[in-house]
Amino acid sequence: MNRPDVQRLARRIRESDDVLLHTGPALLAGTGLPTDRLAETVWGEPDGQFSIDRFETEPEAVWADWLEFWDGPVDPATVSPQPVHERVAELVAANHVSTVVTESVFGLFREAGVAAEDCIQFHGRVDEARCRHCGRADDAAPAQAVGHRQCPVCLSTVGPGIVLAGEAPSRSDRLRAWTAAESADLYLAVGTQLAVHPTAENAERAVETGAELVVIGDRPTALDGLADRRLDADPAGTLARLRDALTIWG
């Protein structure tokens, strides 16, 4: 992304009242996290080992597979935010970005300083265990979760905190993301292929209600045809340059 492109986008961000930043797995580069394998294993097959249907009939088997999946060299609980996550936190803190909607389940934006009310982890959280009935969630990194448990509130089955295959995101997250998309006048889709539904519907809704859609990444997306601008550039590097431009030019 060349300097004039950075300047034009920075100017558009400064002119906007409400900027929504939608981030995808490309912003996890360098963490060592198995993002591609996670997407393929969990969401690749609607009736696979991590489907909501299987969890409802074989919760202990799903828990066993979940623990086995993370029995590898990278423990997500030990991964720290990368510079790109810190740049995003700075954009939010400076009020250049109103809301972050992320496909990541690892909580690195929040760890970098993005407040919970400003960050929607649309696909859930890998560091939680969540009751599918009442929605109660507790901290539970994969390495710490043992067996399937009962919710202490409603006695229903507690499962992994991610959104399972065939399961809708939580109602509160869907409502928050939908509301943010409707109010945005600039929707930045960075490092995502906008191919996963219902997440991609947030961008579609923003366009329907008048937002400008800008796509940044080095891979085509499913919504390139709707984009007002498509910038073929490294997502992390672009966000860093945008942060610098907005800081220098006010």
C-alpha positions as CSV (number, residue, x, y, z in Angstrom):
1,M,0.0,0.0,0.0
2,N,1.7,3.2,-1.1
3,R,1.8,6.5,0.7
4,P,-1.0,8.2,-1.2
5,D,-3.3,5.3,-0.5
6,V,-2.5,5.5,3.2
7,Q,-3.1,9.2,3.2
8,R,-6.5,8.9,1.4
9,L,-7.7,6.2,3.8
10,A,-6.4,8.1,6.9
11,R,-8.3,11.1,5.6
12,R,-11.5,9.1,5.2
13,I,-11.1,7.7,8.7
14,R,-10.8,11.2,10.1
15,E,-13.9,12.3,8.2
16,S,-16.0,9.4,9.5
17,D,-18.1,9.5,12.6
18,D,-18.3,5.7,13.1
19,V,-15.6,3.3,11.9
20,L,-16.1,-0.4,12.3
21,L,-12.9,-2.6,11.9
22,H,-13.6,-6.2,10.9
23,T,-10.5,-8.4,11.3
24,G,-9.8,-11.9,10.1
25,P,-7.2,-14.6,10.6
26,A,-4.5,-12.9,8.6
27,L,-3.9,-10.7,11.7
28,L,-2.7,-13.8,13.6
29,A,0.4,-14.2,11.4
30,G,3.5,-14.7,13.6
31,T,1.7,-16.0,16.6
32,G,2.2,-19.7,15.8
33,L,-1.5,-20.4,16.5
34,P,-3.0,-23.1,14.3
35,T,-5.6,-20.8,12.8
36,D,-6.0,-22.6,9.5
37,R,-6.1,-26.0,11.1
38,L,-8.7,-24.7,13.7
39,A,-10.9,-23.3,10.9
40,E,-10.7,-26.5,8.9
41,T,-11.2,-28.8,11.9
42,V,-13.9,-26.9,13.7
43,W,-15.8,-25.2,10.9
44,G,-14.9,-27.2,7.9
45,E,-17.5,-29.8,8.3
46,P,-21.0,-28.9,9.6
47,D,-21.5,-32.4,11.0
48,G,-17.9,-32.9,12.0
49,Q,-16.3,-33.7,15.4
50,F,-16.9,-30.1,16.7
51,S,-20.5,-29.7,15.5
52,I,-23.2,-28.5,17.8
53,D,-25.3,-31.6,17.0
54,R,-22.5,-33.9,18.2
55,F,-22.0,-31.9,21.3
56,E,-25.6,-32.2,22.2
57,T,-25.4,-36.0,22.0
58,E,-21.7,-36.7,22.9
59,P,-20.5,-33.8,25.0
60,E,-17.7,-35.8,26.7
61,A,-16.4,-37.0,23.3
62,V,-16.3,-33.4,22.1
63,W,-14.4,-32.3,25.2
64,A,-11.9,-35.1,24.7
65,D,-11.3,-34.1,21.1
66,W,-11.0,-30.4,22.1
67,L,-8.3,-31.2,24.6
68,E,-6.5,-33.5,22.2
69,F,-6.6,-30.7,19.5
70,W,-4.7,-28.4,21.8
71,D,-2.2,-31.1,23.0
72,G,0.5,-29.6,20.8
73,P,3.4,-27.2,20.8
74,V,1.3,-24.0,21.0
75,D,-0.8,-23.3,24.1
76,P,-3.1,-20.3,23.2
77,A,-2.9,-19.2,26.9
78,T,0.8,-18.4,26.4
79,V,0.6,-16.4,23.2
80,S,1.0,-12.6,23.6
81,P,-0.5,-9.9,21.4
82,Q,1.5,-9.0,18.3
83,P,2.3,-5.4,17.3
84,V,-0.7,-5.4,15.0
85,H,-3.0,-6.0,17.9
86,E,-1.4,-3.1,19.8
87,R,-1.9,-0.9,16.7
88,V,-5.6,-1.7,16.7
89,A,-5.9,-1.0,20.4
90,E,-4.2,2.4,19.7
91,L,-6.7,3.2,16.9
92,V,-9.6,2.4,19.3
93,A,-8.1,4.4,22.1
94,A,-7.7,7.4,19.8
95,N,-11.3,7.1,18.7
96,H,-10.4,6.4,15.1
97,V,-12.1,3.1,15.4
98,S,-15.4,2.7,17.2
99,T,-15.9,-1.1,17.2
100,V,-13.7,-4.1,16.4
101,V,-15.5,-7.2,15.1
102,T,-13.1,-10.1,14.9
103,E,-13.2,-13.6,13.6
104,S,-10.4,-14.5,16.0
105,V,-11.2,-16.6,19.1
106,F,-7.9,-15.9,20.9
107,G,-8.7,-12.7,22.7
108,L,-5.5,-10.9,21.6
109,F,-7.2,-7.6,20.9
110,R,-8.6,-7.4,24.3
111,E,-5.3,-8.4,25.9
112,A,-3.7,-5.6,23.9
113,G,-6.0,-3.1,25.5
114,V,-9.3,-3.0,23.4
115,A,-12.1,-2.8,26.0
116,A,-14.6,-5.6,26.0
117,E,-17.4,-3.2,25.1
118,D,-15.5,-2.2,21.9
119,C,-14.5,-5.7,20.8
120,I,-16.9,-8.4,19.5
121,Q,-15.4,-11.9,19.2
122,F,-18.0,-13.2,16.9
123,H,-16.9,-16.8,16.9
124,G,-16.5,-17.1,20.6
125,R,-13.5,-17.5,22.8
126,V,-11.0,-20.3,23.0
127,D,-10.2,-19.4,26.6
128,E,-13.7,-19.9,27.9
129,A,-16.2,-22.7,28.7
130,R,-19.8,-21.7,28.0
131,C,-23.2,-23.0,28.8
132,R,-25.3,-23.4,25.7
133,H,-28.6,-22.9,27.7
134,C,-28.1,-19.9,29.9
135,G,-25.0,-18.4,28.3
136,R,-22.9,-18.4,31.5
137,A,-19.2,-18.4,30.7
138,D,-16.1,-19.1,32.8
139,D,-12.4,-18.7,32.1
140,A,-11.1,-22.1,31.0
141,A,-8.1,-22.3,28.7
142,P,-8.1,-25.6,26.7
143,A,-5.3,-27.1,28.8
144,Q,-7.3,-26.4,32.0
145,A,-10.6,-27.8,30.9
146,V,-11.2,-31.3,32.1
147,G,-14.2,-33.4,31.0
148,H,-17.7,-32.1,30.4
149,R,-19.2,-30.2,33.3
150,Q,-22.6,-29.0,34.5
151,C,-23.5,-25.3,34.6
152,P,-23.8,-24.3,38.3
153,V,-26.7,-22.0,37.4
154,C,-29.0,-24.1,35.2
155,L,-27.3,-27.6,35.4
156,S,-27.1,-27.8,31.6
157,T,-24.0,-29.0,29.8
158,V,-21.0,-26.6,29.6
159,G,-19.0,-26.8,26.4
160,P,-16.0,-25.1,24.8
161,G,-16.4,-21.3,24.5
162,I,-16.0,-21.2,20.7
163,V,-19.0,-21.2,18.3
164,L,-19.3,-24.8,17.2
165,A,-20.0,-25.9,13.6
166,G,-23.7,-25.5,12.9
167,E,-24.2,-23.2,15.9
168,A,-25.1,-19.5,15.6
169,P,-23.0,-16.9,17.4
170,S,-24.5,-15.7,20.7
171,R,-27.6,-13.6,20.4
172,S,-25.9,-10.7,22.2
173,D,-22.9,-10.8,19.9
174,R,-25.1,-10.9,16.8
175,L,-27.1,-8.0,18.1
176,R,-24.1,-5.9,19.0
177,A,-22.4,-6.6,15.6
178,W,-25.6,-5.9,13.7
179,T,-26.1,-2.6,15.5
180,A,-22.5,-1.5,15.0
181,A,-22.7,-2.4,11.3
182,E,-25.9,-0.4,10.9
183,S,-24.4,2.7,12.5
184,A,-21.0,2.6,10.7
185,D,-20.3,5.0,7.9
186,L,-17.0,3.3,7.2
187,Y,-16.5,-0.5,7.3
188,L,-12.9,-1.7,7.2
189,A,-12.5,-5.4,6.5
190,V,-8.9,-6.3,7.1
191,G,-7.2,-9.7,6.8
192,T,-10.5,-11.5,6.2
193,Q,-11.9,-13.2,3.2
194,L,-15.5,-12.4,4.3
195,A,-16.5,-15.9,3.5
196,V,-17.8,-17.1,6.8
197,H,-21.5,-16.5,7.6
198,P,-23.1,-15.0,9.5
199,T,-20.0,-12.9,10.1
200,A,-19.9,-11.6,6.5
201,E,-23.5,-10.5,6.8
202,N,-22.3,-7.6,9.1
203,A,-20.4,-6.1,6.1
204,E,-23.4,-6.6,3.8
205,R,-25.7,-4.9,6.3
206,A,-23.3,-2.0,6.6
207,V,-23.3,-1.5,2.9
208,E,-27.1,-1.8,2.7
209,T,-27.4,1.1,5.3
210,G,-25.0,3.4,3.5
211,A,-21.5,2.6,4.8
212,E,-18.4,2.7,2.6
213,L,-16.8,-0.7,2.5
214,V,-13.0,-0.8,2.2
215,V,-11.3,-4.2,1.9
216,I,-7.6,-4.6,2.8
217,G,-5.7,-7.8,2.3
218,D,-3.6,-9.9,-0.1
219,R,-6.4,-12.4,-0.9
220,P,-9.6,-12.0,-2.8
221,T,-12.8,-11.8,-0.6
222,A,-16.4,-12.9,-1.2
223,L,-17.5,-9.3,-1.1
224,D,-15.0,-7.6,-3.3
225,G,-17.8,-6.8,-5.7
226,L,-19.5,-4.7,-3.0
227,A,-16.4,-2.9,-1.9
228,D,-15.9,0.8,-2.6
229,R,-12.2,0.3,-2.4
230,R,-10.1,-2.9,-2.6
231,L,-6.5,-2.5,-1.4
232,D,-4.2,-5.4,-2.1
233,A,-1.7,-5.0,0.7
234,D,-0.3,-6.7,3.8
235,P,-3.0,-6.2,6.5
236,A,-0.8,-5.8,9.5
237,G,1.6,-3.4,7.8
238,T,-1.3,-1.4,6.5
239,L,-2.8,-0.9,9.9
240,A,0.6,0.1,11.3
241,R,1.0,2.7,8.5
242,L,-2.5,4.0,9.1
243,R,-1.9,4.4,12.8
244,D,1.3,6.4,12.0
245,A,-0.5,8.6,9.5
246,L,-3.4,9.3,11.8
247,T,-1.0,10.1,14.6
248,I,1.2,12.4,12.5
249,W,-1.7,14.2,10.7
250,G,-4.0,14.4,13.7
